[in-house]
Amino acid sequence: MKKAFIVPLLLLVFSSYIEASKLTTVNGLRVKSYKNHTRVIVETDSAVEFSKNRLSNPDRLYFDLKYCTLQRKTSSPSVIDDGILKTVRIAQFNKDTVRIVLEFQKAESLYAFMLEHPHRLVIDVYDQKKAGPETKDGDNDIEPGFEEIKKIVIDPGHGGDDPGAIGPSGIQEKDIVLSVGKKLGDILTAKYEADVIYTRDKDIFIPLNERTEIANSKKADLFISIHANASPSRDVRGIETYFLNWTDDKEAMRVAARENKISFKKMEKMHGDLQMILQDLARKNKNEESMKLASSIQSAMVSTMKENYSKIEDLGVKYALFYVLVGAEMPSILIEISFISNSEEEKRLSEEAYKNKIAEAIATGINSYITKSTLIVRPVEKLDLSI
């Protein structure tokens, strides 16, 4: 073979290799059927661009994933037959395009969006006209975010020989928050299929440092610590949510001192010790996410409880040095669900209906945070599939 021919051939092979190395690999496809929609998840090793088009006879929609190559071992489920999708197919359409074809049985709207960590294209197909992630009866199926964040640690404060705050009639904080924590766990498990881990699920004492150690060892995605507030003034009431940071706010320091089981004076002397903690937080980049999580939960709790009860005070999102949050390797917050020292709020905290509403509100806030945090790269896109 002549040299003049070999060199261009080698260049062609080399350029083809470089071009192939730039392609995104499509690693797999899976399908899950829910009450009113079917979810198709396409796993990739980086973000992808896609286009779509609808065809008829039979009624189907295809997505072309650009600059992608299909992993050889990847196989797609063929027959779905769940009342929404008939089949789903995936194949290498050309050298740099992977095509996914959805054949419909009954589909009237569709949402498609990219998620990260890990990267994947999510396609939700609904069987209700102009339906979305929320169904007509208001019952949310699994939201997009819970594909991203699944493992949640629920930390009911105090326990065992540490009763926490005690109300005017003798109700103990440890019992109230354990009940709310279990209710929250039940909701997250049943409604969102979250993997819930409790730092305690019975009346036992767990040291503050061991609570985040449990979350870290389980590689949890979120840490939610639940408490009931108290004040020397019986008139103080309301809901507030905290994340970890130093503050000069006297009231926030008082709350942290009580939960940390130390004196207020000792809290004031801890500026030097905090510097290392704050540097660690900045390095792990969890502080901002904790603030977002706290804001989402606080907003959901206040709005939900105001719809059902009078005199709900929004005390806002605050930050303070809570020992139980120190060292957490994931977004972490502490919720003060109501003032057990206030006679009316103590009475409400003893009622199952009130505790149920609190748990539902916290779950709503968690879901809102997760959805906003994971719907990235491309905003949710709705396609009207009405014929």
Secondary structure as GFF3:
##gff-version 3
##sequence-region A 1 387
A	DSSP	alpha_helix	3	21	.	.	.	ID=ss1
A	DSSP	beta_strand	24	33	.	.	.	ID=ss2
A	DSSP	beta_strand	37	44	.	.	.	ID=ss3
A	DSSP	beta_strand	49	55	.	.	.	ID=ss4
A	DSSP	beta_strand	60	66	.	.	.	ID=ss5
A	DSSP	beta_strand	68	70	.	.	.	ID=ss6
A	DSSP	beta_strand	85	94	.	.	.	ID=ss7
A	DSSP	beta_strand	97	104	.	.	.	ID=ss8
A	DSSP	beta_strand	109	115	.	.	.	ID=ss9
A	DSSP	beta_strand	120	126	.	.	.	ID=ss10
A	DSSP	three_ten_helix	144	147	.	.	.	ID=ss11
A	DSSP	beta_strand	151	156	.	.	.	ID=ss12
A	DSSP	alpha_helix	173	192	.	.	.	ID=ss13
A	DSSP	beta_strand	195	198	.	.	.	ID=ss14
A	DSSP	alpha_helix	208	217	.	.	.	ID=ss15
A	DSSP	beta_strand	222	229	.	.	.	ID=ss16
A	DSSP	beta_strand	239	244	.	.	.	ID=ss17
A	DSSP	alpha_helix	250	260	.	.	.	ID=ss18
A	DSSP	alpha_helix	264	268	.	.	.	ID=ss19
A	DSSP	alpha_helix	271	284	.	.	.	ID=ss20
A	DSSP	alpha_helix	287	308	.	.	.	ID=ss21
A	DSSP	beta_strand	314	320	.	.	.	ID=ss22
A	DSSP	three_ten_helix	323	325	.	.	.	ID=ss23
A	DSSP	beta_strand	332	339	.	.	.	ID=ss24
A	DSSP	alpha_helix	343	349	.	.	.	ID=ss25
A	DSSP	alpha_helix	352	374	.	.	.	ID=ss26
A	DSSP	beta_strand	381	384	.	.	.	ID=ss27
###
